[in-house]
Amino acid sequence: MTEIRFYHLLRQSEQQVLPFLLSKALSRGHKIIVKCANDKGKEKLNEFLWTYNPDSFLPHGSAKDGHAEQQPIWLTAEDDNPNGADVLILSQGALSEKLGDFTLCCEMLDGHNDVAVQDARKRWKTYKDQGFDVTYWQQNDQGVWEKKA
């Protein structure tokens, strides 16, 4: 059964959090899909991942690079899984119809966008009704992610 985690972003931006999540998943041996809202967002994320930290590297690629099966992190705006990933990260408000194809799905939620929060509440209920294991994560005052009840 797929676990769906909502990461409620209040203290940091998605760009600040995403490298942390990607690094953590890679260190645990996962392959990852990052689904972006559109191709423009995918290209921005690609550029960001190359430059966000000069002392670090997150191996990633997209259709432009090819060799999907060799890419531990695949960036896409499509609802696909060409690298055989078991983790899906929904970025930039992207949604997926294929949540059940993954062990873990992480939804990045902009906590400063009231519409996004309301939409996420509706998806939470839908996911629960569909039998998914849904959890909610928020940063504490020290910046540590905590699972909330």
C-alpha positions as CSV (number, residue, x, y, z in Angstrom):
1,M,0.0,0.0,0.0
2,T,1.3,3.4,-0.9
3,E,2.1,5.9,1.8
4,I,1.2,9.5,0.9
5,R,3.0,12.2,2.9
6,F,1.9,15.8,2.8
7,Y,4.8,18.1,3.5
8,H,3.3,21.4,4.7
9,L,5.8,24.0,3.8
10,L,5.6,27.0,6.2
11,R,9.2,27.7,7.2
12,Q,11.0,26.8,4.0
13,S,10.3,26.9,0.3
14,E,9.9,23.8,-1.8
15,Q,13.3,24.5,-3.3
16,Q,14.9,24.4,0.1
17,V,13.2,21.2,1.1
18,L,13.4,19.2,-2.1
19,P,17.1,18.5,-2.0
20,F,16.8,17.3,1.6
21,L,14.0,14.8,0.6
22,L,15.8,13.7,-2.5
23,S,19.1,13.1,-0.6
24,K,17.3,11.1,2.1
25,A,15.5,8.9,-0.4
26,L,18.6,8.3,-2.4
27,S,20.5,7.4,0.8
28,R,17.9,4.7,1.5
29,G,18.4,3.2,-2.0
30,H,15.2,4.5,-3.6
31,K,14.7,5.6,-7.2
32,I,12.6,8.8,-7.5
33,I,10.3,10.5,-9.9
34,V,9.8,14.2,-9.4
35,K,6.7,15.3,-11.2
36,C,6.5,19.0,-12.0
37,A,3.5,21.0,-13.0
38,N,4.8,21.6,-16.5
39,D,7.9,21.5,-18.7
40,K,8.9,25.0,-17.7
41,G,8.9,24.1,-14.0
42,K,10.8,20.9,-14.8
43,E,13.5,22.8,-16.6
44,K,13.8,25.3,-13.7
45,L,14.1,22.4,-11.2
46,N,16.8,20.8,-13.4
47,E,18.8,24.0,-13.4
48,F,18.3,24.4,-9.6
49,L,19.5,20.9,-8.8
50,W,22.7,21.5,-10.8
51,T,23.5,24.7,-8.9
52,Y,21.8,24.7,-5.4
53,N,24.9,23.5,-3.6
54,P,28.5,23.6,-5.1
55,D,29.6,20.9,-2.6
56,S,26.8,18.5,-3.4
57,F,25.3,16.6,-6.3
58,L,22.0,14.9,-6.8
59,P,22.2,12.6,-9.9
60,H,19.2,13.3,-12.0
61,G,17.9,13.4,-15.6
62,S,14.9,14.0,-17.8
63,A,13.7,13.0,-21.2
64,K,16.1,15.6,-22.7
65,D,19.0,13.5,-21.2
66,G,17.6,10.1,-22.0
67,H,18.7,6.8,-20.4
68,A,15.9,6.9,-17.9
69,E,16.6,3.5,-16.5
70,Q,20.0,4.7,-15.4
71,Q,18.8,7.8,-13.6
72,P,18.2,7.6,-9.9
73,I,16.1,10.8,-10.0
74,W,13.9,11.4,-13.0
75,L,12.3,14.9,-13.6
76,T,9.1,14.9,-15.6
77,A,5.9,16.8,-16.2
78,E,4.2,13.6,-17.4
79,D,2.5,10.9,-15.3
80,D,5.2,8.3,-16.2
81,N,7.8,6.2,-14.4
82,P,10.5,5.4,-17.0
83,N,13.3,4.8,-14.3
84,G,11.3,2.3,-12.3
85,A,11.0,4.6,-9.3
86,D,9.3,3.5,-6.1
87,V,9.1,7.1,-4.7
88,L,7.1,9.9,-6.3
89,I,7.5,13.5,-5.3
90,L,4.7,15.8,-6.5
91,S,6.3,19.2,-7.0
92,Q,4.9,22.6,-8.0
93,G,1.3,21.6,-7.4
94,A,1.5,18.6,-9.8
95,L,-0.9,15.7,-9.3
96,S,-0.8,12.0,-10.4
97,E,-3.3,9.4,-11.3
98,K,-0.7,6.6,-10.6
99,L,-0.1,7.0,-6.9
100,G,-0.7,3.2,-6.3
101,D,2.4,2.5,-8.5
102,F,4.7,3.8,-5.8
103,T,5.7,2.8,-2.3
104,L,5.8,6.4,-1.2
105,C,4.3,9.6,-2.6
106,C,5.3,13.0,-1.2
107,E,3.1,16.0,-1.9
108,M,4.8,19.3,-1.4
109,L,2.2,21.8,0.0
110,D,2.7,25.5,0.0
111,G,1.2,26.4,3.4
112,H,1.0,30.1,2.4
113,N,-1.4,29.4,-0.5
114,D,-4.9,29.1,0.9
115,V,-6.2,27.5,-2.3
116,A,-3.5,24.9,-2.3
117,V,-4.2,24.1,1.4
118,Q,-8.0,23.7,0.7
119,D,-7.3,21.5,-2.3
120,A,-4.9,19.4,-0.3
121,R,-7.5,18.8,2.4
122,K,-9.9,17.5,-0.3
123,R,-7.2,15.2,-1.7
124,W,-6.4,14.0,1.9
125,K,-10.0,12.8,2.3
126,T,-10.1,11.2,-1.2
127,Y,-6.8,9.4,-0.5
128,K,-8.1,8.1,2.9
129,D,-11.3,7.0,1.3
130,Q,-9.3,5.1,-1.3
131,G,-7.4,3.3,1.4
132,F,-4.0,5.0,1.2
133,D,-1.9,5.4,4.3
134,V,-1.9,9.2,4.5
135,T,0.4,11.2,6.8
136,Y,1.0,14.9,7.5
137,W,4.5,16.4,8.1
138,Q,5.4,19.8,9.4
139,Q,8.6,21.5,10.5
140,N,9.0,22.4,14.2
141,D,10.6,25.6,15.4
142,Q,14.1,24.0,15.1
143,G,13.4,23.1,11.4
144,V,13.0,19.3,12.1
145,W,10.3,17.5,10.2
146,E,7.7,15.9,12.5
147,K,4.8,13.6,11.7
148,K,1.6,15.1,13.0
149,A,-1.4,13.2,14.2
